[in-house]
Amino acid sequence: MESTKEPLGLRAVGSHCSLSEMDDFDLTRALDKPRLKIERKRSFDERSMSELSTGYSRHDLDMAHSPGSRSMVDTPLSYVRNSFEPHPMVAEAWEALRRSMVFFRGQPVGTIAAYDHASEEVLNYDQVFVRDFVPSALAFLMNGEPDIVKNFLLKTLQLQGWEKRVDRFKLGEGVMPASFKVLHDPVRKTDTIVADFGESAIGRVAPVDSGFWWIILLRAYTKSTGDLTLSETPECQKGIRLILSLCLSEGFDTFPTLLCADGCSMVDRRMGVYGYPIEIQALFFMALRCALSMLKPDEEGREFIERIVKRLHALSFHMRSYFWLDFQQLNDIYRYKTEEYSHTAVNKFNVMPDSIPDWVFDFMPLRGGYFVGNVSPARMDFRWFSLGNCVAILSSLATPDQSMAIMDLLEHRWEELVGEMPLKICYPCIESHEWRIVTGCDPKNTRWSYHNGGSWPVLLWMLTAACIKTGRPQIARRAIDLIESRLHRDCWPEYYDGKQGRYVGKQARKYQTWSIAGYLVAKMMLEDPSHIGMISLEEDKQMKPVIKRSASWTC
């Protein structure tokens, strides 16, 4: 097809076309730009910092995370500086992570999903996934190696400019790829890139979370390096605006949350998360806040900044009010009346009390709470989802009290949510007739397996970051101890099966890159808590943290 010139200097081509013919927008020119050295504002709780920094001087912590600092090749800075020996798994993990690196024209641009030579079917595990690369990127940033992250951000930004089609339907301009693959031609000595925007995915669902992760990672890069020049380029500014245009467009929605199809995020198969899943809402909130900190207040950016501020206020109120569940709220829902009409309704979503599953009454402790999986008209998904609740803490979507309550719940329900291998992707599993209806008899998502209550080691880094932010490092240490007892011995599997997470997943890939990177990031954050500034946002005081319901909510 004929290519047309885009304002970015990118060609509109089919998503399976080659990058070898495209102008090198590219890495060499971008990497030559001088980096602006700035002083970093620490975006984490100073109280938890003082608790965690035993053995560190303030000078050491500042030096450990000063922009442009670099460690030894295979060892995090915290291990170099301190006298104690790192766990033997650390060196093995770095070796495995570097083995997974992908190069395009001699430049590292990401890491493949898994490096499992024993597996007969490669499928798409040899591709660079946007969401999968995030923990790898954080590990490289924390180790003073930002170039691969910068290359990845630029290359995926370039892919965003491609024309994207599924059959005869054209996707939105701002959609980021789910993944891409580098094809090396040893005869011609050329590299080409093939990208997947959902047209090859199971169920043909576009990745809603990819754009959010890209914005979050761009801010992490900026905070880590002190380099503002990348995020302030016209290309990155436009990329951010294109992603936001997809999310902030007006339609028939009566809620500030984002309506999604099943399978559009980490839970990428049919699992009953269609509607308003907590994972997407938490990532949406965090991406909005990250974008707000990076958008330039010029003529084009000013309008988006105003729209973001309005949406954040509405979204925070909605999530904190209607998605939050604790003992008192559960009791209130249990006593709801139904079929109420007018603005005085207490049961605003017409949730049927009889739809509350039996397990949640025993699961909910007197102290503790969490954001439920989904809320939409006449439907409330009471399942716990780890990623959404951890991101809610890191983004300050959760108030300080709610953040503490989530950690209280984790401690109270350790056996259910952590068990023998951190961390349950969701709890509980669905089984029997419900499994047949919800998953369509999916053989991969059987009970306590994969996305249906499986245990995913990659979630360790989010749990650790949430623990540090809330001043609960002992929870993270306990989880890391469990990981270190098995993960290396089991060859770094993708996920574990069973109610306690005891068994390596029946279809789990070995040497799964984000399992490896998640462990490294968790270790480095616990040894040097200042790293959390990359992926943590302090509470915005303008978003009133105390939610007071109107008189119509009181019975």
Disulfide bonds with the S-S distance in Angstrom:
none
